Amino acid sequence: MIPGGGQPNMQQLLQQAQQMQQDLARAQEELAATEVDGQAGGGLVKATVTGSGELRGLVIDPKAVDPEDTEGLADLVVAAVRAANENAQQLQQQKLGPLAQGLGGMPGLPF
């Protein structure tokens, strides 16, 4: 409801929803293009993912490679990728959080 008892202007609501949808699409594109890093083992293994969570790169320091302990190396890789994905999720919250809140505040939309 609009203050003063009037009904919301549907045309205006639709325009706001379209603008928010465009903003959301733009933010998602930015996330897909932005890379974030994560590391493990004090930097022995570094993973790079996009803001949307796609693994783009993995750097393993030769010091981390022990043929007798491939399990340890695998653990470092998993930890680095996990750290990078956590950083990507934080980036998603920063980029998409305000947009999702804006969509949730619009009357008549199921968010």
CNS distance restraints for C-alpha pairs under 8 A (distance, minus, plus):
assign (resid   1 and name CA) (resid   5 and name CA) 6.60 0.50 0.50
assign (resid   1 and name CA) (resid   6 and name CA) 6.50 0.50 0.50
assign (resid   1 and name CA) (resid   7 and name CA) 5.64 0.50 0.50
assign (resid   1 and name CA) (resid   8 and name CA) 5.86 0.50 0.50
assign (resid   2 and name CA) (resid   6 and name CA) 5.27 0.50 0.50
assign (resid   2 and name CA) (resid   7 and name CA) 5.94 0.50 0.50
assign (resid   2 and name CA) (resid   8 and name CA) 5.74 0.50 0.50
assign (resid   8 and name CA) (resid  12 and name CA) 7.94 0.50 0.50
assign (resid   8 and name CA) (resid  13 and name CA) 7.40 0.50 0.50
assign (resid   9 and name CA) (resid  13 and name CA) 6.26 0.50 0.50
assign (resid  10 and name CA) (resid  14 and name CA) 6.06 0.50 0.50
assign (resid  11 and name CA) (resid  15 and name CA) 6.22 0.50 0.50
assign (resid  12 and name CA) (resid  16 and name CA) 6.19 0.50 0.50
assign (resid  13 and name CA) (resid  17 and name CA) 6.12 0.50 0.50
assign (resid  13 and name CA) (resid 106 and name CA) 7.77 0.50 0.50
assign (resid  14 and name CA) (resid  18 and name CA) 6.11 0.50 0.50
assign (resid  15 and name CA) (resid  19 and name CA) 6.14 0.50 0.50
assign (resid  16 and name CA) (resid  20 and name CA) 6.15 0.50 0.50
assign (resid  17 and name CA) (resid  21 and name CA) 6.08 0.50 0.50
assign (resid  17 and name CA) (resid 103 and name CA) 7.31 0.50 0.50
assign (resid  18 and name CA) (resid  22 and name CA) 6.18 0.50 0.50
assign (resid  19 and name CA) (resid  23 and name CA) 6.15 0.50 0.50
assign (resid  20 and name CA) (resid  24 and name CA) 6.02 0.50 0.50
assign (resid  20 and name CA) (resid  99 and name CA) 6.85 0.50 0.50
assign (resid  20 and name CA) (resid 102 and name CA) 7.66 0.50 0.50
assign (resid  20 and name CA) (resid 103 and name CA) 6.98 0.50 0.50
assign (resid  21 and name CA) (resid  25 and name CA) 6.18 0.50 0.50
assign (resid  22 and name CA) (resid  26 and name CA) 6.13 0.50 0.50
assign (resid  23 and name CA) (resid  27 and name CA) 6.13 0.50 0.50
assign (resid  23 and name CA) (resid  99 and name CA) 7.44 0.50 0.50
assign (resid  24 and name CA) (resid  28 and name CA) 6.16 0.50 0.50
assign (resid  24 and name CA) (resid  96 and name CA) 6.88 0.50 0.50
assign (resid  24 and name CA) (resid  99 and name CA) 6.41 0.50 0.50
assign (resid  25 and name CA) (resid  29 and name CA) 6.24 0.50 0.50
assign (resid  26 and name CA) (resid  30 and name CA) 6.26 0.50 0.50
assign (resid  27 and name CA) (resid  31 and name CA) 6.20 0.50 0.50
assign (resid  27 and name CA) (resid  95 and name CA) 6.12 0.50 0.50
assign (resid  27 and name CA) (resid  96 and name CA) 6.69 0.50 0.50
assign (resid  28 and name CA) (resid  32 and name CA) 6.27 0.50 0.50
assign (resid  28 and name CA) (resid  52 and name CA) 7.60 0.50 0.50
assign (resid  28 and name CA) (resid  96 and name CA) 7.78 0.50 0.50
assign (resid  29 and name CA) (resid  33 and name CA) 6.37 0.50 0.50
assign (resid  30 and name CA) (resid  34 and name CA) 6.05 0.50 0.50
assign (resid  30 and name CA) (resid  51 and name CA) 7.89 0.50 0.50
assign (resid  31 and name CA) (resid  35 and name CA) 7.94 0.50 0.50
assign (resid  31 and name CA) (resid  50 and name CA) 6.62 0.50 0.50
assign (resid  31 and name CA) (resid  51 and name CA) 4.31 0.50 0.50
assign (resid  31 and name CA) (resid  52 and name CA) 5.51 0.50 0.50
assign (resid  31 and name CA) (resid  91 and name CA) 7.67 0.50 0.50
assign (resid  31 and name CA) (resid  92 and name CA) 7.00 0.50 0.50
assign (resid  31 and name CA) (resid  95 and name CA) 7.79 0.50 0.50
assign (resid  32 and name CA) (resid  50 and name CA) 5.53 0.50 0.50
assign (resid  32 and name CA) (resid  51 and name CA) 5.49 0.50 0.50
assign (resid  32 and name CA) (resid  52 and name CA) 5.18 0.50 0.50
assign (resid  32 and name CA) (resid  54 and name CA) 7.98 0.50 0.50
assign (resid  33 and name CA) (resid  50 and name CA) 6.40 0.50 0.50
assign (resid  33 and name CA) (resid  51 and name CA) 7.15 0.50 0.50
assign (resid  34 and name CA) (resid  50 and name CA) 5.40 0.50 0.50
assign (resid  34 and name CA) (resid  51 and name CA) 5.44 0.50 0.50
assign (resid  35 and name CA) (resid  48 and name CA) 6.39 0.50 0.50
assign (resid  35 and name CA) (resid  49 and name CA) 5.50 0.50 0.50
assign (resid  35 and name CA) (resid  50 and name CA) 4.25 0.50 0.50
assign (resid  35 and name CA) (resid  51 and name CA) 5.88 0.50 0.50
assign (resid  36 and name CA) (resid  48 and name CA) 5.62 0.50 0.50
assign (resid  36 and name CA) (resid  49 and name CA) 5.53 0.50 0.50
assign (resid  36 and name CA) (resid  50 and name CA) 6.04 0.50 0.50
assign (resid  36 and name CA) (resid  51 and name CA) 6.56 0.50 0.50
assign (resid  36 and name CA) (resid  84 and name CA) 6.25 0.50 0.50
assign (resid  36 and name CA) (resid  87 and name CA) 6.53 0.50 0.50
assign (resid  36 and name CA) (resid  88 and name CA) 6.30 0.50 0.50
assign (resid  37 and name CA) (resid  46 and name CA) 6.82 0.50 0.50
assign (resid  37 and name CA) (resid  47 and name CA) 5.57 0.50 0.50
assign (resid  37 and name CA) (resid  48 and name CA) 4.43 0.50 0.50
assign (resid  37 and name CA) (resid  49 and name CA) 6.37 0.50 0.50
assign (resid  37 and name CA) (resid  83 and name CA) 7.64 0.50 0.50
assign (resid  37 and name CA) (resid  84 and name CA) 4.88 0.50 0.50
assign (resid  37 and name CA) (resid  87 and name CA) 7.22 0.50 0.50
assign (resid  38 and name CA) (resid  46 and name CA) 5.71 0.50 0.50
assign (resid  38 and name CA) (resid  47 and name CA) 5.25 0.50 0.50
assign (resid  38 and name CA) (resid  48 and name CA) 6.48 0.50 0.50
assign (resid  38 and name CA) (resid  80 and name CA) 5.09 0.50 0.50
assign (resid  38 and name CA) (resid  81 and name CA) 6.31 0.50 0.50
assign (resid  38 and name CA) (resid  82 and name CA) 7.39 0.50 0.50
assign (resid  38 and name CA) (resid  83 and name CA) 4.62 0.50 0.50
assign (resid  38 and name CA) (resid  84 and name CA) 3.76 0.50 0.50
assign (resid  38 and name CA) (resid  85 and name CA) 7.52 0.50 0.50
assign (resid  38 and name CA) (resid  87 and name CA) 7.16 0.50 0.50
assign (resid  39 and name CA) (resid  43 and name CA) 5.33 0.50 0.50
assign (resid  39 and name CA) (resid  44 and name CA) 7.36 0.50 0.50
assign (resid  39 and name CA) (resid  45 and name CA) 5.55 0.50 0.50
assign (resid  39 and name CA) (resid  46 and name CA) 4.29 0.50 0.50
assign (resid  39 and name CA) (resid  47 and name CA) 6.13 0.50 0.50
assign (resid  39 and name CA) (resid  79 and name CA) 7.25 0.50 0.50
assign (resid  39 and name CA) (resid  80 and name CA) 4.28 0.50 0.50
assign (resid  39 and name CA) (resid  81 and name CA) 7.44 0.50 0.50
assign (resid  39 and name CA) (resid  83 and name CA) 6.39 0.50 0.50
assign (resid  39 and name CA) (resid  84 and name CA) 7.11 0.50 0.50
assign (resid  40 and name CA) (resid  44 and name CA) 6.29 0.50 0.50
assign (resid  40 and name CA) (resid  45 and name CA) 5.39 0.50 0.50
assign (resid  40 and name CA) (resid  46 and name CA) 6.62 0.50 0.50
assign (resid  40 and name CA) (resid  76 and name CA) 5.59 0.50 0.50
assign (resid  40 and name CA) (resid  77 and name CA) 7.37 0.50 0.50
assign (resid  40 and name CA) (resid  79 and name CA) 5.84 0.50 0.50
assign (resid  40 and name CA) (resid  80 and name CA) 4.83 0.50 0.50
assign (resid  40 and name CA) (resid  83 and name CA) 7.82 0.50 0.50
assign (resid  41 and name CA) (resid  45 and name CA) 6.44 0.50 0.50
assign (resid  41 and name CA) (resid  76 and name CA) 6.31 0.50 0.50
assign (resid  44 and name CA) (resid  60 and name CA) 5.99 0.50 0.50
assign (resid  44 and name CA) (resid  61 and name CA) 5.00 0.50 0.50
assign (resid  44 and name CA) (resid  63 and name CA) 7.15 0.50 0.50
assign (resid  44 and name CA) (resid  64 and name CA) 5.90 0.50 0.50
assign (resid  45 and name CA) (resid  58 and name CA) 7.28 0.50 0.50
assign (resid  45 and name CA) (resid  59 and name CA) 5.73 0.50 0.50
assign (resid  45 and name CA) (resid  60 and name CA) 4.63 0.50 0.50
assign (resid  45 and name CA) (resid  61 and name CA) 6.25 0.50 0.50
assign (resid  45 and name CA) (resid  64 and name CA) 7.46 0.50 0.50
assign (resid  45 and name CA) (resid  76 and name CA) 6.31 0.50 0.50
assign (resid  45 and name CA) (resid  77 and name CA) 6.19 0.50 0.50
assign (resid  45 and name CA) (resid  80 and name CA) 6.24 0.50 0.50
assign (resid  46 and name CA) (resid  58 and name CA) 5.73 0.50 0.50
assign (resid  46 and name CA) (resid  59 and name CA) 5.12 0.50 0.50
assign (resid  46 and name CA) (resid  60 and name CA) 6.59 0.50 0.50
assign (resid  46 and name CA) (resid  77 and name CA) 7.71 0.50 0.50
assign (resid  46 and name CA) (resid  80 and name CA) 5.73 0.50 0.50
assign (resid  46 and name CA) (resid  81 and name CA) 7.73 0.50 0.50
assign (resid  47 and name CA) (resid  55 and name CA) 7.42 0.50 0.50
assign (resid  47 and name CA) (resid  56 and name CA) 7.73 0.50 0.50
assign (resid  47 and name CA) (resid  57 and name CA) 5.68 0.50 0.50
assign (resid  47 and name CA) (resid  58 and name CA) 4.51 0.50 0.50
assign (resid  47 and name CA) (resid  59 and name CA) 6.46 0.50 0.50
assign (resid  47 and name CA) (resid  77 and name CA) 7.63 0.50 0.50
assign (resid  47 and name CA) (resid  80 and name CA) 5.47 0.50 0.50
assign (resid  47 and name CA) (resid  81 and name CA) 5.33 0.50 0.50
assign (resid  47 and name CA) (resid  84 and name CA) 6.16 0.50 0.50
assign (resid  48 and name CA) (resid  55 and name CA) 6.06 0.50 0.50
assign (resid  48 and name CA) (resid  56 and name CA) 5.44 0.50 0.50
assign (resid  48 and name CA) (resid  57 and name CA) 4.83 0.50 0.50
assign (resid  48 and name CA) (resid  58 and name CA) 6.30 0.50 0.50
assign (resid  48 and name CA) (resid  81 and name CA) 7.48 0.50 0.50
assign (resid  48 and name CA) (resid  84 and name CA) 6.27 0.50 0.50
assign (resid  49 and name CA) (resid  53 and name CA) 5.51 0.50 0.50
assign (resid  49 and name CA) (resid  54 and name CA) 5.15 0.50 0.50
assign (resid  49 and name CA) (resid  55 and name CA) 4.29 0.50 0.50
assign (resid  49 and name CA) (resid  56 and name CA) 5.15 0.50 0.50
assign (resid  49 and name CA) (resid  57 and name CA) 6.91 0.50 0.50
assign (resid  49 and name CA) (resid  81 and name CA) 7.76 0.50 0.50
assign (resid  49 and name CA) (resid  84 and name CA) 6.11 0.50 0.50
assign (resid  49 and name CA) (resid  85 and name CA) 6.74 0.50 0.50
assign (resid  49 and name CA) (resid  88 and name CA) 7.18 0.50 0.50
assign (resid  50 and name CA) (resid  54 and name CA) 5.17 0.50 0.50
assign (resid  50 and name CA) (resid  55 and name CA) 6.63 0.50 0.50
assign (resid  50 and name CA) (resid  56 and name CA) 6.86 0.50 0.50
assign (resid  50 and name CA) (resid  88 and name CA) 6.77 0.50 0.50
assign (resid  51 and name CA) (resid  87 and name CA) 7.99 0.50 0.50
assign (resid  51 and name CA) (resid  88 and name CA) 4.53 0.50 0.50
assign (resid  51 and name CA) (resid  89 and name CA) 7.17 0.50 0.50
assign (resid  51 and name CA) (resid  91 and name CA) 6.30 0.50 0.50
assign (resid  51 and name CA) (resid  92 and name CA) 6.52 0.50 0.50
assign (resid  52 and name CA) (resid  88 and name CA) 6.51 0.50 0.50
assign (resid  52 and name CA) (resid  89 and name CA) 7.81 0.50 0.50
assign (resid  52 and name CA) (resid  92 and name CA) 7.33 0.50 0.50
assign (resid  53 and name CA) (resid  85 and name CA) 5.80 0.50 0.50
assign (resid  53 and name CA) (resid  88 and name CA) 6.11 0.50 0.50
assign (resid  53 and name CA) (resid  89 and name CA) 7.82 0.50 0.50
assign (resid  55 and name CA) (resid  81 and name CA) 7.72 0.50 0.50
assign (resid  60 and name CA) (resid  64 and name CA) 6.75 0.50 0.50
assign (resid  60 and name CA) (resid  65 and name CA) 7.85 0.50 0.50
assign (resid  61 and name CA) (resid  65 and name CA) 7.39 0.50 0.50
assign (resid  64 and name CA) (resid  73 and name CA) 6.41 0.50 0.50
assign (resid  65 and name CA) (resid  69 and name CA) 7.80 0.50 0.50
assign (resid  65 and name CA) (resid  70 and name CA) 7.40 0.50 0.50
assign (resid  65 and name CA) (resid  73 and name CA) 6.57 0.50 0.50
assign (resid  66 and name CA) (resid  70 and name CA) 6.43 0.50 0.50
assign (resid  66 and name CA) (resid  73 and name CA) 7.66 0.50 0.50
assign (resid  69 and name CA) (resid  73 and name CA) 6.79 0.50 0.50
assign (resid  70 and name CA) (resid  74 and name CA) 6.15 0.50 0.50
assign (resid  71 and name CA) (resid  75 and name CA) 6.20 0.50 0.50
assign (resid  72 and name CA) (resid  76 and name CA) 6.34 0.50 0.50
assign (resid  73 and name CA) (resid  77 and name CA) 6.26 0.50 0.50
assign (resid  74 and name CA) (resid  78 and name CA) 6.21 0.50 0.50
assign (resid  75 and name CA) (resid  79 and name CA) 6.07 0.50 0.50
assign (resid  76 and name CA) (resid  80 and name CA) 6.05 0.50 0.50
assign (resid  77 and name CA) (resid  81 and name CA) 6.18 0.50 0.50
assign (resid  78 and name CA) (resid  82 and name CA) 6.00 0.50 0.50
assign (resid  79 and name CA) (resid  83 and name CA) 6.08 0.50 0.50
assign (resid  80 and name CA) (resid  84 and name CA) 6.18 0.50 0.50
assign (resid  81 and name CA) (resid  85 and name CA) 6.12 0.50 0.50
assign (resid  82 and name CA) (resid  86 and name CA) 6.18 0.50 0.50
assign (resid  83 and name CA) (resid  87 and name CA) 6.32 0.50 0.50
assign (resid  84 and name CA) (resid  88 and name CA) 6.22 0.50 0.50
assign (resid  85 and name CA) (resid  89 and name CA) 6.15 0.50 0.50
assign (resid  86 and name CA) (resid  90 and name CA) 6.34 0.50 0.50
assign (resid  87 and name CA) (resid  91 and name CA) 6.28 0.50 0.50
assign (resid  88 and name CA) (resid  92 and name CA) 6.16 0.50 0.50
assign (resid  89 and name CA) (resid  93 and name CA) 6.24 0.50 0.50
assign (resid  90 and name CA) (resid  94 and name CA) 6.32 0.50 0.50
assign (resid  91 and name CA) (resid  95 and name CA) 6.17 0.50 0.50
assign (resid  92 and name CA) (resid  96 and name CA) 5.54 0.50 0.50
assign (resid  92 and name CA) (resid  97 and name CA) 7.25 0.50 0.50
assign (resid  93 and name CA) (resid  97 and name CA) 4.74 0.50 0.50
assign (resid  94 and name CA) (resid  98 and name CA) 7.36 0.50 0.50
assign (resid  95 and name CA) (resid  99 and name CA) 7.60 0.50 0.50
assign (resid  96 and name CA) (resid 100 and name CA) 6.09 0.50 0.50
assign (resid  97 and name CA) (resid 101 and name CA) 6.24 0.50 0.50
assign (resid  98 and name CA) (resid 102 and name CA) 6.16 0.50 0.50
assign (resid  99 and name CA) (resid 103 and name CA) 6.27 0.50 0.50
assign (resid 100 and name CA) (resid 104 and name CA) 6.14 0.50 0.50
assign (resid 101 and name CA) (resid 105 and name CA) 6.29 0.50 0.50
assign (resid 102 and name CA) (resid 106 and name CA) 6.88 0.50 0.50
assign (resid 103 and name CA) (resid 109 and name CA) 7.46 0.50 0.50
assign (resid 103 and name CA) (resid 111 and name CA) 6.53 0.50 0.50
assign (resid 104 and name CA) (resid 109 and name CA) 7.17 0.50 0.50
assign (resid 104 and name CA) (resid 110 and name CA) 7.58 0.50 0.50
assign (resid 104 and name CA) (resid 111 and name CA) 4.78 0.50 0.50
